[in-house]
Every structure is written in structure tokens, then in C-alpha cells.
Amino acid sequence: MKARLVTTIAALVVASLPVDAWRAPALAPVTEVDAVGITVGDMDRALAFYTGVLPFKKVSDVEVSGRAHELLTGVFGARLRIVRLQLGDEAIELMAFKAPPGRPYPPDTRANDRWFQHIAIIVSDMDRAYAHLEASGVAHASTGPQRLPDWNQGAGGIQAHYFRDPDGHFLEILSFPADKGDARWHRAEAAPPLFLGIDHTAIVTSDTSRALEFYNGTLGLRIAGAGVNYGVEQEHLNNVFGVRLRITTLRAPAGPGIELLDYLTPGDGRPAPIDLRANDLAHWQTTLVTRGLTALFDLSLAKTFRLVSPDVVSIADGRLGFRRAALVRDLDGHAMRLVER
């Protein structure tokens, strides 16, 4: 069966990519994209949103502290509550720092700022999903649901809408027409759930080629699709006027995808703060499962990413589902937590 392109709004027209980017050396190979982590200011409020307005289900709820978690998060004196939630086959982790407190989410964040990240939640009916968000009083970030035009061969018919959680983090609802998206998003039952699962997380990059040196070259994520999107529908989706957006979709053998969003125009997206830390509400982290964690530190000299953890950290009790881990940031500041189980 012909493989389908799984991406929010990527066209089939493949953008110009460096030849080396299509190779996957897998120097520290990622076998799975696991949970996407979001730092929240008030755990009870966040849980009311993600399990009330949205239908995520609680999987685990733990409090952690101590030297290992200081080293892993890069936050001295870290004490935090971590709640893992599941929707369909995918998971997120909400992280609330009891100590020390971090900075609030920047209220003027735009979708082309380079600390921007979101998760794309697949819905079976865009009209019903949007009406549900409206009735729940959710803050919207798009002007309304957008149907991408038919001239865009790879994305025509896809519907998408951005909204925000109580802390201001961006989220997306997304629906695929019958001829697009992975087969699992097209359920055979007469009345599928309204919210199905997470297709991908998207991050803004300033330079796709440079980002691919890390995600494709170092981590071995395969390039699943690439294209350039523009037009009035894209502007209203991202709420960014004059947008011309290069999108590259990356995938591991398992788990949701990672989309690189490279704003070719406008060029006024702001860089992530150099002192962004895990207790700041602008912090997201994507957990990647790998067998090459030790090798990753040898690769740090290649300067395709920055270390947050000073070394591989052993987690003795296993409550977080892994035994060794390290936190790194790509050159745009997006955090990746690499773990060995």
C-alpha cells in the first residue's frame, strides 16, 4: 500500500534540501518519539483543561527532586510534579515546578517566534471540535478553522486551527481528508471519538539545513516530507501576515512526528532566550528514546546541539519510565530529553 504523507500542511513539492540531509547516519539513533513535555504554572488548572476540555487520561502522577533531577533539568534545587497523560496511543507530560518558580509564558508570543512549539491533535470532525472549544471558552490563536486550498496538492482539504491552554501554550486541532494522513486517523467505526490522538509536535527553526544536521544527521530521524506553504489560509492559521513557511516532517520508527517550521517570511521571529530553563513556562521538551546516549556526549563537540545536562544522568527509581537520560537543546533552543529505558 502506498505510504501516505503524514504532515499538517506540507506540500508534496520537496523543498531544496542538502544531499547529506537525506542520509540518516544514525550516530545516536532514535527509536521512538515518546511524550511531549510542557511546563505549566498550576498543575490543577492544567489538569482541569487537559482532562476536562480535552479528553486526555491520567497515566501517572509523581513528584521528583534531588541531585539527579537537578542535573537532568538543569535547574538547581528542582522539585517538580510530573503528570503523564494519554490520548489515543500518544502521551504528553505536564511538569509543574514547586521549586524554584520559573517565568510565565510570554503573552506576546507569535507563531514564528523560535521558542514556539505545539502539538497537533487529530479530530474526526473539525466543526464539532471547534464548537466544543468555543463552548468551553478556550482562547483561540487562529482567526478560525482553516481549510487548506486544493491547489496545494499535498495539503488541500486539510483543516487546522490553533488555540491555547490556560498558560498560553499553543495547541492545534487538525483533521485530514480521506486521501491524506495516516490510516489510523481514518477509523472505520460509525461514531469515532472526536479527539483521536497526537500526529506530531511542531517547532520553529531559523535554518532547516542546520536543524537537519542534528535531527536527521545526529539522531537519525528520517525525513518523511517537505514543502513550502503560503497564502491567506496559512496566514489566518498561523496568525502571521505574509507567511511563507518551509515545513519539514521528521519521523522515528515509532511515535508522533516532529515538524520543523522555517518562516522564510516574515523574518521578524524572535530567538528563544539564551537563558531559557526547564522551569520557565516557555519550556517544552520532547522525549526521544535512543540506544546511543553515551555516544551523544561525544558528538556534542560537533556543535549541532547544546548540552543542558552535564553528563548522562541515572534515574534510580524508574518512576518516569527510563533509567538513564540527558537534556539537550537544538541550536534554536528547543529541548530534547534523550532517554534509555
Backbone torsions as a table, in degrees:
resi	resn	phi	psi	omega
1	MET	NA	136.1	-177.5
2	LYS	-63.7	130.8	179.3
3	ALA	-67.8	140.3	179.8
4	ARG	-97.5	147.2	177.1
5	LEU	-76.9	121.4	-179.1
6	VAL	-105.7	99.3	-179.5
7	THR	-160.0	155.3	-176.8
8	THR	-65.6	-58.7	-169.1
9	ILE	-144.2	26.3	-178.1
10	ALA	-80.5	136.0	176.5
11	ALA	-80.6	163.8	176.7
12	LEU	-75.2	-18.2	178.5
13	VAL	-66.7	116.1	-175.9
14	VAL	-78.8	125.2	178.8
15	ALA	-68.6	160.3	179.2
16	SER	-69.7	114.8	-178.8
17	LEU	-120.0	147.0	176.1
18	PRO	-61.2	144.4	-177.1
19	VAL	-55.6	-42.0	-177.9
20	ASP	-62.9	-24.4	-178.6
21	ALA	-68.1	-21.1	-179.0
22	TRP	-85.7	-5.7	174.2
23	ARG	-90.7	145.1	178.3
24	ALA	-119.9	84.3	-176.9
25	PRO	-62.1	-24.1	176.7
26	ALA	53.4	52.7	179.3
27	LEU	-68.6	-31.8	172.8
28	ALA	-134.9	72.9	-164.5
29	PRO	-63.2	132.7	175.8
30	VAL	-91.6	127.4	-179.9
31	THR	-98.5	-17.7	-177.7
32	GLU	-159.7	138.6	165.7
33	VAL	-90.9	116.7	-175.8
34	ASP	-97.8	-137.2	-173.7
35	ALA	-70.2	147.1	170.4
36	VAL	-96.9	124.5	-176.4
37	GLY	-98.7	141.9	-178.9
38	ILE	-132.9	125.8	175.8
39	THR	-81.8	127.2	-177.2
40	VAL	-119.7	157.0	-177.4
41	GLY	-87.3	-29.6	-176.7
42	ASP	-140.0	107.4	-173.8
43	MET	-63.1	-42.7	-178.2
44	ASP	-62.5	-41.3	177.7
45	ARG	-65.3	-42.2	179.5
46	ALA	-64.1	-42.5	179.2
47	LEU	-64.4	-38.0	177.3
48	ALA	-59.9	-35.7	179.4
49	PHE	-75.1	-52.0	-172.5
50	TYR	-73.5	-25.1	178.2
51	THR	-106.6	-7.2	179.5
52	GLY	-107.0	-64.0	175.5
53	VAL	-67.2	-45.3	173.5
54	LEU	-102.7	155.3	-172.4
55	PRO	-97.8	36.3	175.1
56	PHE	-65.4	149.3	179.2
57	LYS	-114.4	136.9	-179.5
58	LYS	-71.4	131.3	177.9
59	VAL	-105.2	-42.5	-179.5
60	SER	-153.4	159.2	-177.9
61	ASP	-150.0	106.7	-175.1
62	VAL	-132.1	154.5	171.8
63	GLU	-115.1	133.2	-176.6
64	VAL	-129.7	152.4	176.2
65	SER	-163.6	178.4	178.0
66	GLY	106.6	175.3	-172.6
67	ARG	-59.8	-41.9	-178.3
68	ALA	-59.4	-39.9	-177.5
69	HIS	-79.4	-25.4	169.5
70	GLU	-62.6	-46.9	-178.4
71	LEU	-68.1	-38.3	-176.9
72	LEU	-70.0	-41.6	-177.9
73	THR	-86.8	-19.4	-174.1
74	GLY	75.6	18.2	-178.3
75	VAL	-118.2	114.7	-179.7
76	PHE	-68.4	133.4	-179.6
77	GLY	76.1	20.3	-174.6
78	ALA	-62.7	129.0	168.2
79	ARG	-137.2	118.6	-173.3
80	LEU	-143.5	152.6	174.6
81	ARG	-101.9	130.6	-178.6
82	ILE	-122.6	122.4	179.1
83	VAL	-117.3	122.2	177.9
84	ARG	-94.2	130.2	-179.1
85	LEU	-123.4	148.4	-177.7
86	GLN	-125.9	141.5	172.3
87	LEU	-135.4	115.3	-172.9
88	GLY	63.5	-127.5	-179.7
89	ASP	-95.8	-1.6	-173.7
90	GLU	-109.7	163.0	-175.0
91	ALA	-137.6	153.5	168.2
92	ILE	-125.1	161.4	173.5
93	GLU	-124.4	122.3	172.8
94	LEU	-91.3	132.8	-176.4
95	MET	-124.6	120.1	177.4
96	ALA	-118.5	119.1	-179.2
97	PHE	-84.7	114.5	173.3
98	LYS	-73.0	-30.3	175.1
99	ALA	-158.4	145.4	-20.1
100	PRO	-78.3	155.9	179.8
101	PRO	-69.3	149.6	177.1
102	GLY	-107.4	-171.2	-177.7
103	ARG	-87.5	150.4	179.7
104	PRO	-69.3	164.6	176.6
105	TYR	-66.7	131.3	-178.1
106	PRO	-60.2	118.7	-173.4
107	PRO	-67.5	-21.0	-179.1
108	ASP	-95.6	17.3	179.7
109	THR	-57.8	134.6	173.5
110	ARG	-114.8	161.2	-173.3
111	ALA	-68.3	-12.6	176.8
112	ASN	-101.3	2.2	172.6
113	ASP	-71.3	144.1	-166.9
114	ARG	-82.6	0.3	167.9
115	TRP	-91.1	-1.2	-178.3
116	PHE	-64.5	136.1	171.8
117	GLN	-151.9	148.8	173.7
118	HIS	-147.3	167.2	168.4
119	ILE	-111.7	144.7	179.1
120	ALA	-103.4	113.0	-177.8
121	ILE	-97.4	123.2	-178.1
122	ILE	-80.0	133.5	177.2
123	VAL	-120.7	151.0	-179.4
124	SER	-85.0	-16.6	-178.8
125	ASP	-150.3	108.0	-175.6
126	MET	-64.7	-41.6	-178.1
127	ASP	-61.4	-44.6	-179.8
128	ARG	-68.4	-38.4	-179.9
129	ALA	-65.7	-43.1	179.1
130	TYR	-64.9	-43.0	178.2
131	ALA	-60.6	-37.6	177.7
132	HIS	-64.2	-43.7	178.4
133	LEU	-64.3	-41.9	178.1
134	GLU	-59.5	-47.6	-178.8
135	ALA	-64.4	-25.1	-179.4
136	SER	-88.0	-1.9	178.1
137	GLY	73.8	28.3	-177.5
138	VAL	-72.8	142.5	175.6
139	ALA	-76.4	129.0	-178.1
140	HIS	-96.6	147.8	178.0
141	ALA	-113.4	-22.7	168.6
142	SER	-93.3	163.6	177.2
143	THR	-74.0	-13.8	179.3
144	GLY	160.8	170.5	178.2
145	PRO	-58.5	138.5	-178.3
146	GLN	-116.9	131.8	171.2
147	ARG	-98.3	118.8	-176.4
148	LEU	-73.0	141.2	-166.8
149	PRO	-72.0	155.7	-175.6
150	ASP	-67.9	-23.4	178.6
151	TRP	-63.8	-23.9	177.3
152	ASN	-82.6	93.3	-169.0
153	GLN	-57.0	-38.1	-177.2
154	GLY	-81.0	-17.4	-173.2
155	ALA	-127.1	-5.5	-176.9
156	GLY	-56.1	130.7	179.7
157	GLY	94.3	-16.0	175.7
158	ILE	-69.1	137.4	177.3
159	GLN	-115.1	140.0	-176.4
160	ALA	-150.5	154.9	179.7
161	HIS	-156.2	134.9	176.2
162	TYR	-96.9	142.3	172.8
163	PHE	-145.7	-177.8	-174.0
164	ARG	-130.4	150.5	172.9
165	ASP	-86.1	178.8	-175.7
166	PRO	-61.9	-23.1	177.7
167	ASP	-88.5	-6.7	-179.6
168	GLY	102.4	-4.3	178.6
169	HIS	-62.6	141.6	178.3
170	PHE	-80.1	139.4	173.4
171	LEU	-133.0	163.0	-179.7
172	GLU	-134.8	138.7	163.6
173	ILE	-104.7	143.5	-168.7
174	LEU	-145.7	136.0	174.6
175	SER	-132.5	140.5	-179.4
176	PHE	-101.7	140.6	168.2
177	PRO	-70.2	171.8	-172.2
178	ALA	-59.9	-27.8	-175.0
179	ASP	-95.1	8.9	-177.9
180	LYS	-136.6	159.3	179.0
181	GLY	85.4	161.9	-179.8
182	ASP	-65.0	150.2	-177.4
183	ALA	-58.6	-27.8	-177.4
184	ARG	-69.2	-17.1	177.0
185	TRP	-85.6	-1.2	179.2
186	HIS	-117.1	82.7	-173.6
187	ARG	-77.5	146.2	-176.1
188	ALA	-81.8	-21.2	-174.9
189	GLU	-66.8	154.3	-175.6
190	ALA	-65.9	-33.6	-177.8
191	ALA	-129.8	78.1	179.9
192	PRO	-68.9	159.1	175.0
193	PRO	-57.4	153.5	179.9
194	LEU	-71.6	-42.3	178.6
195	PHE	-108.0	121.3	-167.6
196	LEU	-102.1	-37.4	-175.4
197	GLY	162.9	-170.9	-176.0
198	ILE	-110.1	121.1	179.1
199	ASP	-81.7	-40.8	-176.7
200	HIS	-164.3	167.6	164.5
201	THR	-114.0	143.3	-176.3
202	ALA	-118.5	139.0	179.9
203	ILE	-132.4	145.3	179.6
204	VAL	-87.2	132.8	176.6
205	THR	-123.2	151.2	177.5
206	SER	-88.7	-14.4	-174.2
207	ASP	-157.1	104.3	-177.0
208	THR	-60.0	-45.3	-177.1
209	SER	-60.1	-42.1	179.4
210	ARG	-67.5	-40.9	179.1
211	ALA	-62.8	-37.0	-179.1
212	LEU	-67.8	-25.0	175.7
213	GLU	-59.6	-33.5	178.6
214	PHE	-86.1	-56.0	-170.7
215	TYR	-72.5	-39.6	179.0
216	ASN	-92.0	-46.6	-174.7
217	GLY	-73.1	-51.2	-177.5
218	THR	-80.5	-45.6	-173.3
219	LEU	-92.9	-15.0	175.5
220	GLY	77.7	15.3	174.4
221	LEU	-67.2	135.0	-177.4
222	ARG	-84.7	148.1	176.7
223	ILE	-82.8	116.1	-175.7
224	ALA	-98.3	-15.4	179.9
225	GLY	178.9	156.8	179.6
226	ALA	-155.9	149.4	178.2
227	GLY	-175.2	178.0	177.9
228	VAL	-124.6	127.5	-179.3
229	ASN	-116.2	147.0	179.0
230	TYR	-162.6	175.7	178.4
231	GLY	111.8	171.8	-172.5
232	VAL	-64.1	-35.4	179.2
233	GLU	-64.8	-41.2	178.3
234	GLN	-65.3	-39.6	177.8
235	GLU	-59.6	-44.1	-177.4
236	HIS	-74.9	-27.5	175.3
237	LEU	-67.7	-51.9	-177.3
238	ASN	-82.0	-13.5	-174.2
239	ASN	57.6	40.9	178.3
240	VAL	-131.1	116.0	-177.0
241	PHE	-71.9	138.1	175.6
242	GLY	73.9	24.7	-174.0
243	VAL	-72.1	135.7	166.4
244	ARG	-131.0	114.2	-162.4
245	LEU	-123.3	121.0	173.8
246	ARG	-89.9	125.3	-175.6
247	ILE	-120.1	129.9	176.4
248	THR	-127.9	123.9	-177.8
249	THR	-100.0	129.7	-179.9
250	LEU	-118.5	145.4	179.7
251	ARG	-141.7	147.4	169.7
252	ALA	-97.5	174.6	176.7
253	PRO	-59.3	-23.4	-179.3
254	ALA	-145.0	154.6	175.9
255	GLY	93.9	174.9	-179.9
256	PRO	-66.7	164.5	178.9
257	GLY	-83.9	171.6	171.3
258	ILE	-122.4	123.0	178.0
259	GLU	-104.0	131.8	172.6
260	LEU	-94.0	123.7	178.8
261	LEU	-109.0	112.4	-176.4
262	ASP	-114.8	106.0	-177.7
263	TYR	-79.4	101.4	177.0
264	LEU	-68.5	-37.0	168.6
265	THR	-145.3	149.3	-9.9
266	PRO	-73.1	160.7	-176.2
267	GLY	-97.6	25.5	-175.4
268	ASP	-103.7	14.9	175.6
269	GLY	-64.3	137.5	-175.1
270	ARG	-89.5	145.2	178.0
271	PRO	-70.3	156.5	174.6
272	ALA	-67.0	145.5	176.8
273	PRO	-57.4	136.2	-178.8
274	ILE	-65.5	-23.8	-179.3
275	ASP	-101.5	22.1	176.5
276	LEU	-59.7	130.3	-178.5
277	ARG	-126.5	165.7	-172.9
278	ALA	-64.6	-21.8	178.6
279	ASN	-88.3	-5.7	173.4
280	ASP	-76.8	141.9	-175.5
281	LEU	-71.6	-12.4	173.4
282	ALA	-78.5	-4.3	-177.9
283	HIS	-82.0	123.3	166.0
284	TRP	-117.2	155.3	172.2
285	GLN	-144.1	137.6	179.9
286	THR	-107.3	125.0	-178.5
287	THR	-87.0	125.1	-179.4
288	LEU	-118.5	128.6	179.3
289	VAL	-89.9	129.8	-176.4
290	THR	-143.2	159.0	171.9
291	ARG	-104.7	2.7	-173.9
292	GLY	-116.7	39.3	-173.7
293	LEU	-65.3	-44.0	179.7
294	THR	-64.7	-40.9	179.3
295	ALA	-62.0	-29.5	-178.3
296	LEU	-60.1	-37.9	-178.9
297	PHE	-69.2	-31.7	173.5
298	ASP	-66.2	-31.1	-178.2
299	LEU	-80.7	-10.2	-176.5
300	SER	-61.7	-24.3	179.1
301	LEU	-68.3	-15.8	179.2
302	ALA	-73.0	-12.6	174.5
303	LYS	64.2	32.7	173.1
304	THR	-96.3	-1.4	177.4
305	PHE	-160.9	168.8	178.7
306	ARG	-116.5	139.8	175.7
307	LEU	-77.8	137.7	166.9
308	VAL	-104.1	-55.3	172.7
309	SER	-71.1	133.9	-178.0
310	PRO	-74.3	-12.7	179.7
311	ASP	-163.3	173.3	173.2
312	VAL	-65.1	132.6	-175.4
313	VAL	-107.8	128.3	175.2
314	SER	-88.1	132.3	178.6
315	ILE	-111.8	109.4	-166.9
316	ALA	-73.0	-39.1	-167.2
317	ASP	-86.9	-15.4	174.5
318	GLY	74.0	8.1	-176.9
319	ARG	-68.7	-20.7	179.1
320	LEU	-91.8	-0.8	173.8
321	GLY	90.4	11.4	176.6
322	PHE	-148.4	161.8	-176.1
323	ARG	-109.0	-23.6	178.6
324	ARG	-140.3	147.1	-176.6
325	ALA	-160.9	164.2	173.3
326	ALA	-154.9	146.6	177.8
327	LEU	-106.8	130.9	176.6
328	VAL	-131.8	165.1	173.6
329	ARG	-125.4	140.0	173.2
330	ASP	-72.4	177.8	-172.4
331	LEU	-73.9	-7.5	171.9
332	ASP	-96.6	-3.7	175.6
333	GLY	101.7	1.0	-179.7
334	HIS	-76.7	133.5	-174.2
335	ALA	-90.2	135.6	174.2
336	MET	-123.9	122.8	175.8
337	ARG	-97.7	110.9	-179.6
338	LEU	-95.5	130.1	-172.5
339	VAL	-131.9	152.0	168.4
340	GLU	-117.6	133.5	-178.2
341	ARG	-92.7	NA	NA
